[in-house]
Amino acid sequence: MTKSTLTKPLVSTSTISCPRILIITSCTGKKLHNPTNQLTIEDFKDTERLRERTQSLSEFSCPSGEMYTGLQHLRLMEGVDILRSLPPFAKRLEEKADALYETLRERGLATATLSHFGKEAVDVKIISAGYGLIPEDKAIVPYSVTFNWMKNDEVYSWGNYLRIHEDFQQEIVGYDLIFVLLGDKYLRTLRLPVETHSHQSFIFFASNKSINYIDSGNAKLLTLTLSNKSASRFSCALVGLKGHLLKLIATEVSRDPHLLESIYNNPETLEELLNKQPNPLELPLGISFSTEITLNFQNKSHRKSKYTEEDLCSILKLPVAVNQHLKMQYFIPEWDDKVDAEYDFLQDKFSPNRKAYKDDIYAHEEKIYEKPNYDGILVSKIVVDKRKSKRNDIEAAGGIQKYLKFSGEIMGDCGAFGYIKQPEPPYNTIEILDYYQRLGFHYGVSIDHLIVGPFAQPGIREERYDLTLRNAEEFISKHQKFGYTFTPIGVAQGWSPETYAEAVKKLVEMGYDYIAIGGVARTPTIEILEILKEVYQHLTPKTRLHLFGVGRIDALPYFRHLGVTSFDSASPLRKAWFDAVENYHTLSGKAYAAVRIPFVDKQSQRIKHLLSSGYERETLKQLEQEALKAIREYDKGNISLDESLKKLLAYDELLELPRDGIVNPTAKARRLRQHTQLYRELLEVKPWQECECKICQNPDWKVETIIFRGNDRNRRRGFHNTYVFYKRFQQFLNAENCNIDSTKE
């Protein structure tokens, strides 16, 4: 394959050309073949041993591009196939480009070899933790080695052994546009910078913590930082987001062949393109949706549906679900989310003689909120079993309701996510029935097995589907036979709208009045709607329908119309400390970034590096305390916004120091600009002063809630977010009731 080397910018803006593309991606743990005797790292250390072991696994040998079946790789290769599949329109452009190029070449105005779409338009190289940097057509056998589980020094050592840095330097020669889709550990193996040229453009897909390892040398550079928020934005699991975005870019290029040239000349074009991509489903409580979404279920890989505003409106034109008279409820999952009620924020000290599991309190207890901000609590057995003493504590308290000190309804499930990798659930039906009854649950969920990811492959999914239904049938049969008093809930698992609908139909026939849809927590909303459109046809007037792990308030009008009567989600709570920027929520739907003021004394990894890099503890402690004082004094109106912001950023700026202690000035400046903007926005609005919830109104807590610092602040902020979520949920229900009443009139 002949590679082109562009030695100068494109000769004319009218030239239609396709820069030569190289994609660098990583191996995945999920592989096409999974024998028990896969290669190990020890095999790769010995050439003769590797040869012998490879021979013993020869029946599993295949090209690396086919071996990896992780979500990122699959989506990436779909994008590559799009780029290599030249549509007729692009082909005509290519023919015109060839003619134009020949004219320019004859006149001495072009020096580069013009590439085309098709097979030669893009090459894929894969960083394998076993084989090193390899092309997609290299034959390999299954192995069990990954950089992700190595310590940093091991990553550099093994990466050096595999010569990844040297091979990367050699491979990029001759390519014009290089996409790098690597996680943190794999990115480190490149040991950037390498020698690059001004005619090259690099685009890195990376996490926030990886940007300090990125250096494109003389080449043009665009770094797209990805996070959980990005995954939510594009309705894709974070693990597959890089590949998903590459496929999205390829799809756009297939519509406009000029786009690659634009991205090559000005990489920021790509950032603008992605920013303009519509959210898969971003609906206010009314209806506003004007873009098209492609739906592609696993069992119908060739069927694609497009959702438009008209399609969404058509859902509300369907006959309303026959169970519409049943009230809708919100359950919050229980994960020991508790706080010290008497925590001293000024001194940052716990209350005297505190015993966390015994003395800390939940959000629904009177010292936090007088009324719970949820209708019920979901407790997973896998969570109960995680702490050995927890079940004993529940029994000693007199049951789950007294243990949680909660007057509302409590639902129990097995926590299928905890045993997803096991061939069968670790529980039996009688054991679970007795567990629900003994601990006093109001609702108990049958034993299910998740059908997601690699467990949704043909052969595996059918086994789990049948097992889940058999368990449900045994569950309700023995529930009735032995007179258990809690309400049984049957779980429907599936891998398509049709299989979910068939499962619900069978559960109704078994006698279930309460059914839960499982395995959809990370499913795009439009796919959930497709499932519900099939499912709701089998509901009866007394059937309650629960969605596991789906708390998408913007989609409630559609979920409700299609028969959903309850759902659970910890997302509002968890965003308080897991979201990169949207930590503090408001009733308007606007979210703000909490101000990060970490403890010096608790010595996080970054604080340790600051100390080891020569910063005095006393200096850091002073900056920390000045930042805390500044936000408090600003809250009281004693100092200006700019003065407060200056103190906050003086400490915040140091926190850029990455875990390896090496500062990237560009990344540091970018972070400082971002935090300056985010903190200024927060301070200008002072949303905590406008909130009417008990946490924000408490004089000892209010401003502390918007400080990102330790469990007792962060969880209180999570409690506040849950209050906001539940308030918006109630607003939706009230609006719905008003509409129903007006219809009756």
Sequence and secondary structure as in RCSB ss.txt:
>XXXX:A:sequence
MTKSTLTKPLVSTSTISCPRILIITSCTGKKLHNPTNQLTIEDFKDTERLRERTQSLSEFSCPSGEMYTGLQHLR
LMEGVDILRSLPPFAKRLEEKADALYETLRERGLATATLSHFGKEAVDVKIISAGYGLIPEDKAIVPYSVTFNWM
KNDEVYSWGNYLRIHEDFQQEIVGYDLIFVLLGDKYLRTLRLPVETHSHQSFIFFASNKSINYIDSGNAKLLTLT
LSNKSASRFSCALVGLKGHLLKLIATEVSRDPHLLESIYNNPETLEELLNKQPNPLELPLGISFSTEITLNFQNK
SHRKSKYTEEDLCSILKLPVAVNQHLKMQYFIPEWDDKVDAEYDFLQDKFSPNRKAYKDDIYAHEEKIYEKPNYD
GILVSKIVVDKRKSKRNDIEAAGGIQKYLKFSGEIMGDCGAFGYIKQPEPPYNTIEILDYYQRLGFHYGVSIDHL
IVGPFAQPGIREERYDLTLRNAEEFISKHQKFGYTFTPIGVAQGWSPETYAEAVKKLVEMGYDYIAIGGVARTPT
IEILEILKEVYQHLTPKTRLHLFGVGRIDALPYFRHLGVTSFDSASPLRKAWFDAVENYHTLSGKAYAAVRIPFV
DKQSQRIKHLLSSGYERETLKQLEQEALKAIREYDKGNISLDESLKKLLAYDELLELPRDGIVNPTAKARRLRQH
TQLYRELLEVKPWQECECKICQNPDWKVETIIFRGNDRNRRRGFHNTYVFYKRFQQFLNAENCNIDSTKE
>XXXX:A:secstr
       SS S TT      EEEEEE  S BS   TT B HHHHT HHHHHHHHHHTGGG EEHHHHB SHHHHH
HHHHHHHHHS  HHHHHHHHHHHHHHHHHHHTT   S    SSGGGEEEEEEETTTEEEETT EE  B   GGGS
 HHHHHHHHHHTTHHHHHHHHTTT SEEEEE  HHHHHTT S     TT EEEEEEEGGGGGG   TTSEEEEEE
E HHHHHHTTS GGGHHHHHHHHHHHHHHH TTHHHHHHH THHHHHHHHTS  SS   SS    S EEE  GGG
TT  EEE HHHHHHHHHS   TTTTS  EEEEE S   B TT BTTTTB  TT  HHHH B TTSTTT SS SSS
EEEEEHHHHTTSTTHHHHHHHHTSHHHHHT  SEEEEE  GGGGTTSSS S  HHHHHHHHHHHT SEEE     
  GGGGSTTHHHHHHHHHHHHHHHHHHHHHHTT  SEEEEEE  SSHHHHHHHHHHHHHHT SEEEE S TTS H
HHHHHHHHHHGGG  TT EEEETT   GGGHHHHHHTT  EEE  HHHHHHHHSSS  EE TTS EE  EE   T
TTT HHHHHHHHTT  HHHHHHHHHHHHHHHHHHHHTSS HHHHHHHHHHHHGGGG  TTS   HHHHHHHHHHH
HHHHHHHHHH HHHH  SHHHH TTTGGGGGEE HHHHHHHHHHHHHHHHHHHHHHHHHHHHHHHHHHH 
